[in-house]
């Protein structure tokens, strides 16, 4: 819902609004997550760098793969 609201508010400024799932990220709390923080961060940057108007309002994971709502 928040993404939809952002899309409606930001489209006039040509700003692309999406939702992004960072993945299950390993933390200092000792969880057994498979994704390292640096991998999710670099993946998010790559995904965001490749966005265009066709991506508006969609949901992606940190690898840039579209996730169904």
PDB file with SEQRES, HELIX, SHEET and CRYST1 records, atoms N, CA, C and O in Angstrom:
SEQRES   1 A   69  UNK UNK UNK UNK UNK UNK UNK UNK UNK UNK UNK UNK UNK          
SEQRES   2 A   69  UNK UNK UNK UNK UNK UNK UNK UNK UNK UNK UNK UNK UNK          
SEQRES   3 A   69  UNK UNK UNK UNK UNK UNK UNK UNK UNK UNK UNK UNK UNK          
SEQRES   4 A   69  UNK UNK UNK UNK UNK UNK UNK UNK UNK UNK UNK UNK UNK          
SEQRES   5 A   69  UNK UNK UNK UNK UNK UNK UNK UNK UNK UNK UNK UNK UNK          
SEQRES   6 A   69  UNK UNK UNK UNK                                              
HELIX    1 AA1 UNK A    2  UNK A   10  1                                   9    
HELIX    2 AA2 UNK A   11  UNK A   13  5                                   3    
HELIX    3 AA3 UNK A   37  UNK A   49  1                                  13    
HELIX    4 AA4 UNK A   53  UNK A   55  5                                   3    
SHEET    1 AA1 2 UNK A  19  UNK A  21  0                                        
SHEET    2 AA1 2 UNK A  59  UNK A  61  1                                        
CRYST1    1.000    1.000    1.000  90.00  90.00  90.00 P 1           1          
ATOM      1  N   UNK A   1       0.827  -1.188   0.000  1.00  0.00           N  
ATOM      2  CA  UNK A   1       0.000   0.000   0.000  1.00  0.00           C  
ATOM      3  C   UNK A   1       0.873   1.255   0.000  1.00  0.00           C  
ATOM      4  O   UNK A   1       0.585   2.220  -0.708  1.00  0.00           O  
ATOM      5  N   UNK A   2       1.940   1.232   0.799  1.00  0.00           N  
ATOM      6  CA  UNK A   2       2.824   2.397   0.856  1.00  0.00           C  
ATOM      7  C   UNK A   2       3.453   2.657  -0.514  1.00  0.00           C  
ATOM      8  O   UNK A   2       3.568   3.805  -0.945  1.00  0.00           O  
ATOM      9  N   UNK A   3       3.855   1.592  -1.187  1.00  0.00           N  
ATOM     10  CA  UNK A   3       4.444   1.765  -2.517  1.00  0.00           C  
ATOM     11  C   UNK A   3       3.437   2.394  -3.467  1.00  0.00           C  
ATOM     12  O   UNK A   3       3.792   3.284  -4.241  1.00  0.00           O  
ATOM     13  N   UNK A   4       2.198   1.950  -3.421  1.00  0.00           N  
ATOM     14  CA  UNK A   4       1.164   2.525  -4.275  1.00  0.00           C  
ATOM     15  C   UNK A   4       0.946   3.999  -4.013  1.00  0.00           C  
ATOM     16  O   UNK A   4       0.780   4.785  -4.947  1.00  0.00           O  
ATOM     17  N   UNK A   5       0.947   4.373  -2.757  1.00  0.00           N  
ATOM     18  CA  UNK A   5       0.786   5.781  -2.390  1.00  0.00           C  
ATOM     19  C   UNK A   5       1.979   6.598  -2.889  1.00  0.00           C  
ATOM     20  O   UNK A   5       1.813   7.692  -3.427  1.00  0.00           O  
ATOM     21  N   UNK A   6       3.184   6.052  -2.704  1.00  0.00           N  
ATOM     22  CA  UNK A   6       4.380   6.754  -3.181  1.00  0.00           C  
ATOM     23  C   UNK A   6       4.362   6.919  -4.697  1.00  0.00           C  
ATOM     24  O   UNK A   6       4.708   7.978  -5.219  1.00  0.00           O  
ATOM     25  N   UNK A   7       3.957   5.865  -5.397  1.00  0.00           N  
ATOM     26  CA  UNK A   7       3.869   5.945  -6.855  1.00  0.00           C  
ATOM     27  C   UNK A   7       2.956   7.097  -7.254  1.00  0.00           C  
ATOM     28  O   UNK A   7       3.311   7.909  -8.108  1.00  0.00           O  
ATOM     29  N   UNK A   8       1.784   7.167  -6.637  1.00  0.00           N  
ATOM     30  CA  UNK A   8       0.830   8.228  -6.980  1.00  0.00           C  
ATOM     31  C   UNK A   8       1.368   9.616  -6.656  1.00  0.00           C  
ATOM     32  O   UNK A   8       1.114  10.569  -7.392  1.00  0.00           O  
ATOM     33  N   UNK A   9       2.108   9.734  -5.561  1.00  0.00           N  
ATOM     34  CA  UNK A   9       2.629  11.045  -5.164  1.00  0.00           C  
ATOM     35  C   UNK A   9       3.875  11.455  -5.954  1.00  0.00           C  
ATOM     36  O   UNK A   9       4.092  12.646  -6.180  1.00  0.00           O  
ATOM     37  N   UNK A  10       4.697  10.487  -6.376  1.00  0.00           N  
ATOM     38  CA  UNK A  10       6.002  10.816  -6.960  1.00  0.00           C  
ATOM     39  C   UNK A  10       6.054  10.749  -8.477  1.00  0.00           C  
ATOM     40  O   UNK A  10       7.005  11.248  -9.079  1.00  0.00           O  
ATOM     41  N   UNK A  11       5.062  10.151  -9.106  1.00  0.00           N  
ATOM     42  CA  UNK A  11       5.080   9.988 -10.556  1.00  0.00           C  
ATOM     43  C   UNK A  11       5.200  11.334 -11.276  1.00  0.00           C  
ATOM     44  O   UNK A  11       5.871  11.430 -12.304  1.00  0.00           O  
ATOM     45  N   UNK A  12       4.563  12.357 -10.747  1.00  0.00           N  
ATOM     46  CA  UNK A  12       4.627  13.679 -11.402  1.00  0.00           C  
ATOM     47  C   UNK A  12       6.027  14.275 -11.382  1.00  0.00           C  
ATOM     48  O   UNK A  12       6.335  15.164 -12.175  1.00  0.00           O  
ATOM     49  N   UNK A  13       6.887  13.784 -10.468  1.00  0.00           N  
ATOM     50  CA  UNK A  13       8.277  14.247 -10.391  1.00  0.00           C  
ATOM     51  C   UNK A  13       9.232  13.305 -11.116  1.00  0.00           C  
ATOM     52  O   UNK A  13      10.450  13.474 -11.062  1.00  0.00           O  
ATOM     53  N   UNK A  14       8.659  12.306 -11.799  1.00  0.00           N  
ATOM     54  CA  UNK A  14       9.436  11.307 -12.532  1.00  0.00           C  
ATOM     55  C   UNK A  14      10.359  10.509 -11.614  1.00  0.00           C  
ATOM     56  O   UNK A  14      11.476  10.153 -11.989  1.00  0.00           O  
ATOM     57  N   UNK A  15       9.866  10.234 -10.396  1.00  0.00           N  
ATOM     58  CA  UNK A  15      10.603   9.426  -9.424  1.00  0.00           C  
ATOM     59  C   UNK A  15       9.985   8.034  -9.409  1.00  0.00           C  
ATOM     60  O   UNK A  15       8.769   7.891  -9.277  1.00  0.00           O  
ATOM     61  N   UNK A  16      10.815   7.018  -9.542  1.00  0.00           N  
ATOM     62  CA  UNK A  16      10.365   5.630  -9.572  1.00  0.00           C  
ATOM     63  C   UNK A  16      10.285   5.108  -8.147  1.00  0.00           C  
ATOM     64  O   UNK A  16      11.275   5.138  -7.416  1.00  0.00           O  
ATOM     65  N   UNK A  17       9.108   4.628  -7.747  1.00  0.00           N  
ATOM     66  CA  UNK A  17       8.920   4.046  -6.416  1.00  0.00           C  
ATOM     67  C   UNK A  17       8.680   2.545  -6.564  1.00  0.00           C  
ATOM     68  O   UNK A  17       7.829   2.117  -7.344  1.00  0.00           O  
ATOM     69  N   UNK A  18       9.434   1.756  -5.813  1.00  0.00           N  
ATOM     70  CA  UNK A  18       9.289   0.302  -5.792  1.00  0.00           C  
ATOM     71  C   UNK A  18       9.383  -0.169  -4.343  1.00  0.00           C  
ATOM     72  O   UNK A  18       9.687   0.612  -3.441  1.00  0.00           O  
ATOM     73  N   UNK A  19       9.118  -1.461  -4.136  1.00  0.00           N  
ATOM     74  CA  UNK A  19       9.407  -2.109  -2.851  1.00  0.00           C  
ATOM     75  C   UNK A  19      10.549  -3.072  -3.088  1.00  0.00           C  
ATOM     76  O   UNK A  19      10.648  -3.677  -4.156  1.00  0.00           O  
ATOM     77  N   UNK A  20      11.428  -3.221  -2.074  1.00  0.00           N  
ATOM     78  CA  UNK A  20      12.604  -4.072  -2.216  1.00  0.00           C  
ATOM     79  C   UNK A  20      12.755  -4.952  -0.985  1.00  0.00           C  
ATOM     80  O   UNK A  20      12.737  -4.470   0.148  1.00  0.00           O  
ATOM     81  N   UNK A  21      12.903  -6.250  -1.225  1.00  0.00           N  
ATOM     82  CA  UNK A  21      13.160  -7.210  -0.141  1.00  0.00           C  
ATOM     83  C   UNK A  21      14.668  -7.435  -0.077  1.00  0.00           C  
ATOM     84  O   UNK A  21      15.264  -7.840  -1.075  1.00  0.00           O  
ATOM     85  N   UNK A  22      15.301  -7.183   1.070  1.00  0.00           N  
ATOM     86  CA  UNK A  22      16.759  -7.316   1.162  1.00  0.00           C  
ATOM     87  C   UNK A  22      17.256  -8.753   1.260  1.00  0.00           C  
ATOM     88  O   UNK A  22      18.462  -8.995   1.202  1.00  0.00           O  
ATOM     89  N   UNK A  23      16.344  -9.704   1.406  1.00  0.00           N  
ATOM     90  CA  UNK A  23      16.764 -11.092   1.600  1.00  0.00           C  
ATOM     91  C   UNK A  23      16.949 -11.374   3.081  1.00  0.00           C  
ATOM     92  O   UNK A  23      16.805 -10.485   3.920  1.00  0.00           O  
ATOM     93  N   UNK A  24      17.269 -12.620   3.387  1.00  0.00           N  
ATOM     94  CA  UNK A  24      17.525 -13.015   4.766  1.00  0.00           C  
ATOM     95  C   UNK A  24      19.001 -12.773   5.017  1.00  0.00           C  
ATOM     96  O   UNK A  24      19.844 -13.564   4.595  1.00  0.00           O  
ATOM     97  N   UNK A  25      19.315 -11.686   5.702  1.00  0.00           N  
ATOM     98  CA  UNK A  25      20.681 -11.197   5.837  1.00  0.00           C  
ATOM     99  C   UNK A  25      21.296 -11.626   7.161  1.00  0.00           C  
ATOM    100  O   UNK A  25      20.683 -11.502   8.221  1.00  0.00           O  
ATOM    101  N   UNK A  26      22.516 -12.132   7.076  1.00  0.00           N  
ATOM    102  CA  UNK A  26      23.276 -12.536   8.256  1.00  0.00           C  
ATOM    103  C   UNK A  26      23.573 -11.298   9.108  1.00  0.00           C  
ATOM    104  O   UNK A  26      23.921 -10.237   8.589  1.00  0.00           O  
ATOM    105  N   UNK A  27      23.430 -11.455  10.413  1.00  0.00           N  
ATOM    106  CA  UNK A  27      23.685 -10.341  11.336  1.00  0.00           C  
ATOM    107  C   UNK A  27      24.658 -10.754  12.425  1.00  0.00           C  
ATOM    108  O   UNK A  27      25.045 -11.919  12.511  1.00  0.00           O  
ATOM    109  N   UNK A  28      25.052  -9.803  13.252  1.00  0.00           N  
ATOM    110  CA  UNK A  28      25.943 -10.075  14.381  1.00  0.00           C  
ATOM    111  C   UNK A  28      25.254 -10.873  15.485  1.00  0.00           C  
ATOM    112  O   UNK A  28      25.908 -11.325  16.425  1.00  0.00           O  
ATOM    113  N   UNK A  29      23.942 -11.048  15.376  1.00  0.00           N  
ATOM    114  CA  UNK A  29      23.210 -11.798  16.395  1.00  0.00           C  
ATOM    115  C   UNK A  29      23.347 -13.305  16.187  1.00  0.00           C  
ATOM    116  O   UNK A  29      22.785 -14.088  16.953  1.00  0.00           O  
ATOM    117  N   UNK A  30      24.076 -13.709  15.176  1.00  0.00           N  
ATOM    118  CA  UNK A  30      24.374 -15.113  14.987  1.00  0.00           C  
ATOM    119  C   UNK A  30      23.338 -15.921  14.242  1.00  0.00           C  
ATOM    120  O   UNK A  30      23.323 -17.147  14.356  1.00  0.00           O  
ATOM    121  N   UNK A  31      22.470 -15.274  13.482  1.00  0.00           N  
ATOM    122  CA  UNK A  31      21.479 -16.056  12.730  1.00  0.00           C  
ATOM    123  C   UNK A  31      22.168 -16.801  11.582  1.00  0.00           C  
ATOM    124  O   UNK A  31      23.221 -16.370  11.112  1.00  0.00           O  
ATOM    125  N   UNK A  32      21.586 -17.911  11.129  1.00  0.00           N  
ATOM    126  CA  UNK A  32      22.206 -18.706  10.072  1.00  0.00           C  
ATOM    127  C   UNK A  32      21.852 -18.246   8.651  1.00  0.00           C  
ATOM    128  O   UNK A  32      21.880 -19.045   7.715  1.00  0.00           O  
ATOM    129  N   UNK A  33      21.527 -16.982   8.494  1.00  0.00           N  
ATOM    130  CA  UNK A  33      21.093 -16.467   7.191  1.00  0.00           C  
ATOM    131  C   UNK A  33      22.188 -16.670   6.133  1.00  0.00           C  
ATOM    132  O   UNK A  33      23.378 -16.555   6.426  1.00  0.00           O  
ATOM    133  N   UNK A  34      21.770 -16.968   4.915  1.00  0.00           N  
ATOM    134  CA  UNK A  34      22.735 -17.244   3.847  1.00  0.00           C  
ATOM    135  C   UNK A  34      23.308 -16.011   3.150  1.00  0.00           C  
ATOM    136  O   UNK A  34      24.312 -16.121   2.445  1.00  0.00           O  
ATOM    137  N   UNK A  35      22.694 -14.842   3.331  1.00  0.00           N  
ATOM    138  CA  UNK A  35      23.105 -13.654   2.580  1.00  0.00           C  
ATOM    139  C   UNK A  35      23.962 -12.744   3.444  1.00  0.00           C  
ATOM    140  O   UNK A  35      23.569 -12.365   4.548  1.00  0.00           O  
ATOM    141  N   UNK A  36      25.136 -12.398   2.932  1.00  0.00           N  
ATOM    142  CA  UNK A  36      26.017 -11.467   3.639  1.00  0.00           C  
ATOM    143  C   UNK A  36      25.533 -10.037   3.422  1.00  0.00           C  
ATOM    144  O   UNK A  36      24.986  -9.722   2.365  1.00  0.00           O  
ATOM    145  N   UNK A  37      25.731  -9.161   4.423  1.00  0.00           N  
ATOM    146  CA  UNK A  37      25.289  -7.768   4.274  1.00  0.00           C  
ATOM    147  C   UNK A  37      25.857  -7.088   3.029  1.00  0.00           C  
ATOM    148  O   UNK A  37      25.146  -6.343   2.354  1.00  0.00           O  
ATOM    149  N   UNK A  38      27.119  -7.335   2.721  1.00  0.00           N  
ATOM    150  CA  UNK A  38      27.718  -6.689   1.547  1.00  0.00           C  
ATOM    151  C   UNK A  38      27.106  -7.204   0.243  1.00  0.00           C  
ATOM    152  O   UNK A  38      27.043  -6.473  -0.745  1.00  0.00           O  
ATOM    153  N   UNK A  39      26.649  -8.477   0.240  1.00  0.00           N  
ATOM    154  CA  UNK A  39      26.001  -9.016  -0.959  1.00  0.00           C  
ATOM    155  C   UNK A  39      24.623  -8.398  -1.175  1.00  0.00           C  
ATOM    156  O   UNK A  39      24.262  -8.063  -2.304  1.00  0.00           O  
ATOM    157  N   UNK A  40      23.860  -8.248  -0.108  1.00  0.00           N  
ATOM    158  CA  UNK A  40      22.537  -7.637  -0.265  1.00  0.00           C  
ATOM    159  C   UNK A  40      22.674  -6.158  -0.633  1.00  0.00           C  
ATOM    160  O   UNK A  40      21.899  -5.648  -1.443  1.00  0.00           O  
ATOM    161  N   UNK A  41      23.645  -5.472  -0.050  1.00  0.00           N  
ATOM    162  CA  UNK A  41      23.836  -4.046  -0.365  1.00  0.00           C  
ATOM    163  C   UNK A  41      24.236  -3.854  -1.824  1.00  0.00           C  
ATOM    164  O   UNK A  41      23.679  -2.995  -2.506  1.00  0.00           O  
ATOM    165  N   UNK A  42      25.183  -4.633  -2.305  1.00  0.00           N  
ATOM    166  CA  UNK A  42      25.609  -4.476  -3.698  1.00  0.00           C  
ATOM    167  C   UNK A  42      24.504  -4.910  -4.655  1.00  0.00           C  
ATOM    168  O   UNK A  42      24.353  -4.325  -5.727  1.00  0.00           O  
ATOM    169  N   UNK A  43      23.732  -5.925  -4.281  1.00  0.00           N  
ATOM    170  CA  UNK A  43      22.615  -6.351  -5.114  1.00  0.00           C  
ATOM    171  C   UNK A  43      21.541  -5.287  -5.222  1.00  0.00           C  
ATOM    172  O   UNK A  43      20.991  -5.056  -6.299  1.00  0.00           O  
ATOM    173  N   UNK A  44      21.244  -4.642  -4.108  1.00  0.00           N  
ATOM    174  CA  UNK A  44      20.243  -3.574  -4.119  1.00  0.00           C  
ATOM    175  C   UNK A  44      20.706  -2.420  -4.994  1.00  0.00           C  
ATOM    176  O   UNK A  44      19.917  -1.872  -5.765  1.00  0.00           O  
ATOM    177  N   UNK A  45      21.968  -2.049  -4.886  1.00  0.00           N  
ATOM    178  CA  UNK A  45      22.498  -0.953  -5.711  1.00  0.00           C  
ATOM    179  C   UNK A  45      22.385  -1.312  -7.191  1.00  0.00           C  
ATOM    180  O   UNK A  45      21.949  -0.487  -7.994  1.00  0.00           O  
ATOM    181  N   UNK A  46      22.774  -2.538  -7.558  1.00  0.00           N  
ATOM    182  CA  UNK A  46      22.662  -2.973  -8.960  1.00  0.00           C  
ATOM    183  C   UNK A  46      21.201  -2.933  -9.426  1.00  0.00           C  
ATOM    184  O   UNK A  46      20.909  -2.452 -10.521  1.00  0.00           O  
ATOM    185  N   UNK A  47      20.292  -3.438  -8.596  1.00  0.00           N  
ATOM    186  CA  UNK A  47      18.877  -3.465  -8.964  1.00  0.00           C  
ATOM    187  C   UNK A  47      18.329  -2.050  -9.147  1.00  0.00           C  
ATOM    188  O   UNK A  47      17.621  -1.778 -10.117  1.00  0.00           O  
ATOM    189  N   UNK A  48      18.647  -1.169  -8.237  1.00  0.00           N  
ATOM    190  CA  UNK A  48      18.149   0.207  -8.317  1.00  0.00           C  
ATOM    191  C   UNK A  48      18.741   0.929  -9.529  1.00  0.00           C  
ATOM    192  O   UNK A  48      18.049   1.706 -10.187  1.00  0.00           O  
ATOM    193  N   UNK A  49      20.011   0.677  -9.824  1.00  0.00           N  
ATOM    194  CA  UNK A  49      20.638   1.306 -10.985  1.00  0.00           C  
ATOM    195  C   UNK A  49      19.982   0.898 -12.302  1.00  0.00           C  
ATOM    196  O   UNK A  49      20.059   1.633 -13.286  1.00  0.00           O  
ATOM    197  N   UNK A  50      19.343  -0.257 -12.325  1.00  0.00           N  
ATOM    198  CA  UNK A  50      18.749  -0.735 -13.576  1.00  0.00           C  
ATOM    199  C   UNK A  50      17.264  -0.385 -13.720  1.00  0.00           C  
ATOM    200  O   UNK A  50      16.634  -0.789 -14.697  1.00  0.00           O  
ATOM    201  N   UNK A  51      16.702   0.350 -12.775  1.00  0.00           N  
ATOM    202  CA  UNK A  51      15.277   0.688 -12.825  1.00  0.00           C  
ATOM    203  C   UNK A  51      14.953   1.651 -13.953  1.00  0.00           C  
ATOM    204  O   UNK A  51      15.770   2.487 -14.342  1.00  0.00           O  
ATOM    205  N   UNK A  52      13.734   1.510 -14.468  1.00  0.00           N  
ATOM    206  CA  UNK A  52      13.198   2.470 -15.422  1.00  0.00           C  
ATOM    207  C   UNK A  52      11.689   2.576 -15.181  1.00  0.00           C  
ATOM    208  O   UNK A  52      11.167   1.949 -14.259  1.00  0.00           O  
ATOM    209  N   UNK A  53      10.995   3.351 -15.989  1.00  0.00           N  
ATOM    210  CA  UNK A  53       9.572   3.596 -15.740  1.00  0.00           C  
ATOM    211  C   UNK A  53       8.718   2.336 -15.800  1.00  0.00           C  
ATOM    212  O   UNK A  53       7.613   2.323 -15.256  1.00  0.00           O  
ATOM    213  N   UNK A  54       9.194   1.288 -16.440  1.00  0.00           N  
ATOM    214  CA  UNK A  54       8.433   0.033 -16.502  1.00  0.00           C  
ATOM    215  C   UNK A  54       8.399  -0.670 -15.134  1.00  0.00           C  
ATOM    216  O   UNK A  54       7.575  -1.559 -14.917  1.00  0.00           O  
ATOM    217  N   UNK A  55       9.288  -0.277 -14.218  1.00  0.00           N  
ATOM    218  CA  UNK A  55       9.383  -0.921 -12.911  1.00  0.00           C  
ATOM    219  C   UNK A  55       8.509  -0.274 -11.838  1.00  0.00           C  
ATOM    220  O   UNK A  55       8.418  -0.791 -10.724  1.00  0.00           O  
ATOM    221  N   UNK A  56       7.870   0.842 -12.154  1.00  0.00           N  
ATOM    222  CA  UNK A  56       7.115   1.604 -11.155  1.00  0.00           C  
ATOM    223  C   UNK A  56       6.093   0.729 -10.435  1.00  0.00           C  
ATOM    224  O   UNK A  56       5.295   0.032 -11.063  1.00  0.00           O  
ATOM    225  N   UNK A  57       6.134   0.781  -9.098  1.00  0.00           N  
ATOM    226  CA  UNK A  57       5.144   0.116  -8.274  1.00  0.00           C  
ATOM    227  C   UNK A  57       5.345  -1.376  -8.063  1.00  0.00           C  
ATOM    228  O   UNK A  57       4.503  -2.026  -7.444  1.00  0.00           O  
ATOM    229  N   UNK A  58       6.429  -1.925  -8.560  1.00  0.00           N  
ATOM    230  CA  UNK A  58       6.648  -3.367  -8.449  1.00  0.00           C  
ATOM    231  C   UNK A  58       7.456  -3.711  -7.200  1.00  0.00           C  
ATOM    232  O   UNK A  58       7.954  -2.828  -6.502  1.00  0.00           O  
ATOM    233  N   UNK A  59       7.574  -5.010  -6.933  1.00  0.00           N  
ATOM    234  CA  UNK A  59       8.259  -5.536  -5.753  1.00  0.00           C  
ATOM    235  C   UNK A  59       9.409  -6.422  -6.226  1.00  0.00           C  
ATOM    236  O   UNK A  59       9.201  -7.334  -7.026  1.00  0.00           O  
ATOM    237  N   UNK A  60      10.611  -6.163  -5.739  1.00  0.00           N  
ATOM    238  CA  UNK A  60      11.806  -6.887  -6.165  1.00  0.00           C  
ATOM    239  C   UNK A  60      12.572  -7.410  -4.963  1.00  0.00           C  
ATOM    240  O   UNK A  60      12.455  -6.887  -3.855  1.00  0.00           O  
ATOM    241  N   UNK A  61      13.363  -8.457  -5.202  1.00  0.00           N  
ATOM    242  CA  UNK A  61      14.295  -8.879  -4.157  1.00  0.00           C  
ATOM    243  C   UNK A  61      15.655  -8.246  -4.439  1.00  0.00           C  
ATOM    244  O   UNK A  61      15.828  -7.561  -5.446  1.00  0.00           O  
ATOM    245  N   UNK A  62      16.603  -8.474  -3.560  1.00  0.00           N  
ATOM    246  CA  UNK A  62      17.898  -7.800  -3.668  1.00  0.00           C  
ATOM    247  C   UNK A  62      18.699  -8.217  -4.903  1.00  0.00           C  
ATOM    248  O   UNK A  62      19.684  -7.561  -5.243  1.00  0.00           O  
ATOM    249  N   UNK A  63      18.299  -9.288  -5.575  1.00  0.00           N  
ATOM    250  CA  UNK A  63      18.984  -9.701  -6.803  1.00  0.00           C  
ATOM    251  C   UNK A  63      18.402  -9.025  -8.037  1.00  0.00           C  
ATOM    252  O   UNK A  63      18.932  -9.171  -9.138  1.00  0.00           O  
ATOM    253  N   UNK A  64      17.304  -8.280  -7.852  1.00  0.00           N  
ATOM    254  CA  UNK A  64      16.636  -7.631  -8.966  1.00  0.00           C  
ATOM    255  C   UNK A  64      15.521  -8.452  -9.565  1.00  0.00           C  
ATOM    256  O   UNK A  64      14.910  -8.037 -10.550  1.00  0.00           O  
ATOM    257  N   UNK A  65      15.240  -9.612  -8.991  1.00  0.00           N  
ATOM    258  CA  UNK A  65      14.158 -10.479  -9.467  1.00  0.00           C  
ATOM    259  C   UNK A  65      12.825  -9.941  -8.977  1.00  0.00           C  
ATOM    260  O   UNK A  65      12.684  -9.616  -7.798  1.00  0.00           O  
ATOM    261  N   UNK A  66      11.842  -9.841  -9.870  1.00  0.00           N  
ATOM    262  CA  UNK A  66      10.523  -9.377  -9.456  1.00  0.00           C  
ATOM    263  C   UNK A  66       9.846 -10.435  -8.586  1.00  0.00           C  
ATOM    264  O   UNK A  66       9.872 -11.626  -8.896  1.00  0.00           O  
ATOM    265  N   UNK A  67       9.253  -9.984  -7.513  1.00  0.00           N  
ATOM    266  CA  UNK A  67       8.533 -10.853  -6.576  1.00  0.00           C  
ATOM    267  C   UNK A  67       7.053 -10.539  -6.709  1.00  0.00           C  
ATOM    268  O   UNK A  67       6.667  -9.372  -6.781  1.00  0.00           O  
ATOM    269  N   UNK A  68       6.220 -11.575  -6.741  1.00  0.00           N  
ATOM    270  CA  UNK A  68       4.779 -11.328  -6.841  1.00  0.00           C  
ATOM    271  C   UNK A  68       4.257 -10.813  -5.500  1.00  0.00           C  
ATOM    272  O   UNK A  68       4.732 -11.220  -4.439  1.00  0.00           O  
ATOM    273  N   UNK A  69       3.291  -9.928  -5.560  1.00  0.00           N  
ATOM    274  CA  UNK A  69       2.695  -9.393  -4.339  1.00  0.00           C  
ATOM    275  C   UNK A  69       1.907 -10.483  -3.689  1.00  0.00           C  
ATOM    276  O   UNK A  69       1.308 -10.267  -2.635  1.00  0.00           O  
TER     277      UNK A  69                                                      
END                                                                             
